[in-house]
Amino acid sequence: MAEKQLFQCSVCGLHYENKEIAKKCEAYCKEHNGCSLDITKLSVERNKQSSKSDSNELSH
């Protein structure tokens, strides 16, 4: 099974499945010296957290 190609923001280090979103993250991080919640919610790391919390809620 082939791995998905991920794109990383060079400023904060978050990963995205979409190159354009990674570029938007990088631009936002540089301009504002911090992350945008609207952009970071699309990150691979955030989606992994959501999946874990969703499965935890289902098991209770």
Buried (B, 14 or more C-beta within 10 A) or exposed (E): EEEEEBBBBEBBEBBBBEEEBBBBBBBBBEEEEEBBEEBBEBBBEBBEEEEEEEEEEEEE
